[in-house]
Amino acid sequence: MKFKYKNIGKIFLACMLIISIGSCKKDGFLDVPSAGTLTSKSTFETQANANLFVNDIYDRLPDGNNATDQTLEGWTDNNNCTATGHTGQAVIRNNGLSAGNSTDGPSGQLGWVRNFEQIRRCNVFLKEAEANKSAYDAAWYEQRVAEVRALRAFFYSILFRNYGGVPIIKVPLSNLDGSDILYARSTIDETVAFIETECDAVVGVLPATQTGANVGRMTKGAALMIKGDVQLFAASPLVNKANDAAKWSKAAATLKSVMDLNVYSLFKTSNGPATGPGPLAINSTTGSGTTSSAYRDQFLAINNWNSETILARSYALPSKGHRREGFMGPVVVNGGTQAWGGFSPTQGLVDDYDMDNGLPITDPASGYDPQHPYLHRSSRFEQSIIYDGSYWQGYLITTRVGGNNAIDQGSAGDISNTGYYARKTLDESIKGQASFGAINTSNYIFYRYAETLLSYAEAQNEAVGPDASVYEAMRLVRARVLLPALTPGMSQAAMRATIRRERHVEFAFEDRRWYDIRRWEITTKGDAVLTKPMVGMKITGTDGSLVYTPVAGFQNKYSDYMNWLPIPTDVLNKNSKLVQNPGY
């Protein structure tokens, strides 16, 4: 297995991480006071101090960009990064999950305790702000209460999508008055209903857009996406065992309401120079004639808060940001070690990218050639995957045997186990080693409009079949990456498969796959993606006579009950009313 945390890496990283990492807006709306600056009494006495408390809640949103070289992608069939100690392989994909080991996820974003801590902060604000609202501007108070209720719903959505039904706590708990602070778990339906109610309560108050110093705060669209995402999960096979079409219809209606806001659109115009500090041009070697890099560039800092972003966590220099390029980028660049290679995309992911004629590689009419596997692949493939013969920072990457990044099947070092790296979500203008000192401020995106469209297409297809609105939602997403519209007349099952494949590639490296494969129940059933080996591509020979051979790597092992995370043992020990998820 890879041992990514080499001594030199430890020393270097320790030095660099002395710098505080957090999250705040460029305009400073999330600047928060240091511990001890505010007393419990003074925190809510003035609007300014109460505002700082709300900003601190935003500052605690999940931080997937600062999960070092671990991501939720590593918990799925997308990423075969096999570093020693990575939870993805050592625990999740090795059938080792239990109530006693780490289930918090990268950067703690899935943690039971962590999310309830944030929920408590929300509850404290709601209680104390109400008690002090005479000191506040009425409009400010109404807006901040709505924001905090939406934030609380978001933290609850994380808990629901990972644990199922959870305790619904609406007040800051304290047993100083003799009250019982131990809550039992609510049912899944009750948990979903609570999140729905919270989102419904604030949609009429939150603005459609936030401007100026408030950019990044909760909006109508964000609240509706939280609700719609939860409803989509609740309508899916993992929860909706009877396949109740009404649940799909409810999700579709909520997601359609986001579309009907007419606030969001797919990002299509790349900003920044072709070279230099902005995004670099993609040197296409697939023959696909890539004419746009907007799909990739929407994730760059210069395009933060573009027309597609609905909800995200933001960062600001000098003290706050992330070092994603150093942790996740290609290892050997321009003859030297630049990064840790935290992304090793699998052949299974690569195979789901269409040809540039819009057909999957499994279609005999697609023109796919296994011995020229990257020729005429789609623009989205070019913008997402670094493969043998493609370029990074103007450097030709060769993952073939004998190449500068030759596939590392034995996990002897950091170089990819699969013969692939990721391009998408990384800024090609930032060198890997430099990223540890020159911090990136690109947003960590929770929801973007492409997800609205594809989630709507899925819910509507399941509710009524592939009607015209399903085709149109799919057309919009595919057109942005130069793919033709789908051929009319597809069956519901065929459209389902197409939507799932579209989601797979559209959201690669965005930490969505963990939720999709579980809610679709394809971890051990159907495609059974977490019971198969992680496959890479071994390339031998020389230019003009290369031979491409898929090779099996780590053999995944996974149990069906692990589709729900276990409640940690120490939590169960403290609350006898909690019942563990089955199987643990």
Buried (B, 14 or more C-beta within 10 A) or exposed (E): BBBBBEEEBEEBBEEBEEBEBBBBBBBEBBBBEEEEEBEEEEBBBBBEBBBBBBBBBBBBBBBBBBBBBBBBBBBBBBBBBBBEEBBBBBBBBBEBBBBEEBBBBBBBBBBBEBBBEBBBBBBBBBBBBEEBBEBBEEEBBBBBBBBBBBBBBBBBBBBBBBBBBBBBBEEBBEEEEEEEEEBEBBEBEEBBBBBBEBBBBBBEBBBEBBEEEBBBBBBBBBBBBBBBBBBBBBBBBBBBEEEBEEBBBBBBBBBBBBBEBEBBEBBBEBBBEEEEEBBBBBEBBBEBEBEBBBBBBBBBBBBBBBBBBBBBBBBBEEEBBBBBBBBBBBBBBEEEBBBBBBBBBBBBBBBBBBBBBBBBBEEEEBBBEEEEBBBBBBBBBBBBBBBBBBBBBEBEBBBBBEBBBBBBBEBEBBBBBBBBBBBBBBBBBBBBBEBBEBBBBBBBBBBBBBBBBBBBBBBBBBBBBBEEBBBEBBBBBBEBBBBEEBEEEBEEEBBBBBBBBBBBBBBBBBBBBBBBBBBBBBBBEEBBBBBBBBBBBBBEEEEEEBEBEBBEBBEBEBBBEBBBBBBBBEBBEEBEEBEBBEEB
